[in-house]
Amino acid sequence: MKHSVFLLDDHPVVLRGLAELVAMEPDFRVVGSMTDGTAAFQAIDRLKPDIVVLDINMPDISGLALLRRIRMANLPVRPVFLTALITPQQLSEAIENGIWGVVLKEAAPNTLIDCLRSVARGCQWLPQEMARQANRVWRDDGPSLGLAALTPREMEIAAQACRGLSNRDIARQLGAGEGTVKIHLHNIFQKLRITNRTALAAIYFEGVTVANGEPPKG
């Protein structure tokens, strides 16, 4: 099955290159591409692609504003940012609004394809260093209770989730029911005051780094 992808970037040359890159892969098909961020929401709502690749810095409407609209409309799409630059504050806001993946434009082309495949499988894609940066913002603002609030079993499930495993795969790994894993994840999200696995990854990788005696980078 091919996963449908919609592309948005304000640079026509970049957009064409992205379309060609994604279309070359046998498991993806490009259903639309635009340089106009303002009109993109209507196109996404009409096409309902599996994945939307957005640039965070658009001249007419920011990728974050478009991400918020997608979330508020509850569209069944998985947004990914492909951007030249994203600040920790922007990343934290993106995570809170349901971003599924973040790739920097300086990365190798296959990185974007790897990200899209991960997102298509239902797994978030967030580099660990980005997760650490975002979590430093959350730690300063104080919305999270931290990993200390989790039980050993919850920590085990959090670790598996942050490695990209689905609920079904986690259940197989731990010899538990898929429903049990779902309940544990719900409790984890409640304790950490987050809503998705990308936010969990940001907190988890920062917490593991500190626990191992490694100071956060930056």
N, C-alpha and C positions, 0 to 999 in steps of 0.2 A: 504494500500500500504506500502510495506517495503522500507525503505531508505537504499541505499547501502553505505557502509563505508569501507574505506581503512585505514590500520593502519601501522605506521612506528615507530619503536623504536629499538635502537641498542642492547638492552638487551633481549635475547630470552625468558627468563622466564617472564619478564614483558610483552612482546609482546603476549605470549600465554595467560596470565591472562587477558589482554585487549580483546583479541579475544573471549575468553569464556564469559567475562562480557557482551560485546556488543551482542554476538549471543544469549544470554539468553532472550533478549528483543524481544517481538513479532513484534515491528515496525522497526527493523533493521536487516540487513544481512551483514555479513562481506564478501566482494568480493575479498579481498587480504590483505596480511600482509608481511612486509619485515623488515629485520635488516640492509639492504644495502641502505643507503641514495642515493648513486650515481645512482643506477639502479631504484630507486623509481619513478623518473619523467617519464621514459618510461612506467612503469606499470600504473601510474595514467593517462597518456595520452591515453593509450590503453583501460583501464577499464572505465574511466570517471565516477567514483563513485560520489554520491551526496555529501558526506562529506569525507574529508581526515584528519586524526588525526596524527599530527607530533610532534616529540620531537625536541625542539629547539637546543639541544646540541648533535650533532651526530659527531662521530670521522672522518668521511670522507667528509661530506658536512653538513653545518649548516642548521637548519630548516628555518632560515631567507633566506638563499640563495635559498633553494627549493621553499619557498613562493614567492620570486621574480620571479623565473622561471615560476611558475604557473600563476602568474599575467601577465607576459609579453606574455605568450602563450595564454592568455585569455581562459584558460580551464574552462568549466562549472562546477566547483567543489567549495565547501565551506571548506576552511582550518580551522582547529582548532589546537591550540597548547596545548599539555599535557606535562608539563615540571616541573622539580624539582625547577628551578630557572629562573627568567626572570628579567632583569634590566629595570629601567624606559626607558633607551635609546632603548633597544631592543624592549620593548613594543610599544614605539612610532613608531619605524620603522615597526613593524608588523602591526600596525593599518594603517599606510600610505600605506602598500602593500596589504591591503584587508583581514586581518585575521578576521574570523567570531567569534572566541571564544578563551578564554584562561582559562585553568584549571591547577592548581598546583597539582603535584602528591601526595602531602600530604593531599589533600581533600578526603572526603569520596567517595567511588565508585559511589554512586548515583548522586554525583555532576556532574560527566562526563556524565552520562546518561541524566540528566536534561539539560546540555549544548547541547548535541547532539539533543535532542528533540526541544529545542529552535531554534537552527540553522536550523533544518529541516523545521521549520515553517517559516523560513525567518527572524528570529530575531537574532541579535548579542548577545553574552554572554560575559560580561566583568565586573568582580566584581568592586564595587565602589572604593575601596581603590586602586586597580590597575589603574583605570581611573584617580584618583587624582594624582598618581605618574607620569603617562604619561603626564598629562596636565601640571605638573610643568616643565617638559622638554620643552614642546611646548611654555610655557609662557616665559621661559628663552631665547629660540631661536626666539621668536616673530613672528611665522607664522600666529597666529590667531588674529582676531580683537576683540574677546570676545563676550559674550552674550549681551553686551550693544548695539551691532550693530543690534540686532534683534527687530522686532516689537512685540507688545503684542500677536498678532495672531501667529507669527512665534515661539514665546516662548511657546505658548500653544501647538503647533504642535510638537515642539522639545521635550517637556515634555512627550507627548504621545508616540513619537517614542522611547525615551530612556526607556520607560517602556516595550518595546518589542512589541508594537502594529504594525500591518501591515498598509499599506496605506488605505486599505479597512476598517479596524477596526477604524482607526483614523477618517476617513470620517464619519462613523456611529456615533462615539462618539460626533463629533462636528457638525453634520448635514450639512456636506459639500460634494461636489463631490470628488471622488477619484482622478480625474485629477487635481482638485484644490489643494489637499494635495500634490500631486507630484510636482506641480509647487512651492508651498511654501517650500518644502524640498530642491528643487534645489536652490532656492534663499538662504536658510539657509546655504547650503554647500558652495555656492559662497562667502557669506559674511564671513564665518569662515575659508575659504580656506582649506576645507577638502573634502573628496570624499566618505565617508561612515558613517553609523550610529554608528559604534564602536567609531570612532573618535569624533562624535557628543556627545556620552555618556561621553567620557573622559572630554570634555569641559563643558558639562552641569552639571554633578555631582560636579565638582570642583567649578563651578560658584555658584550653589545653596548652597553648603556648606559655601562658603565665605559670601554669602548674608545673611545667617542665623546666622552669627557671630561665626561660628565654624572655628578655625584655621585648615589648612590642616595638616593631620597627617604625621609623618615621621621626 
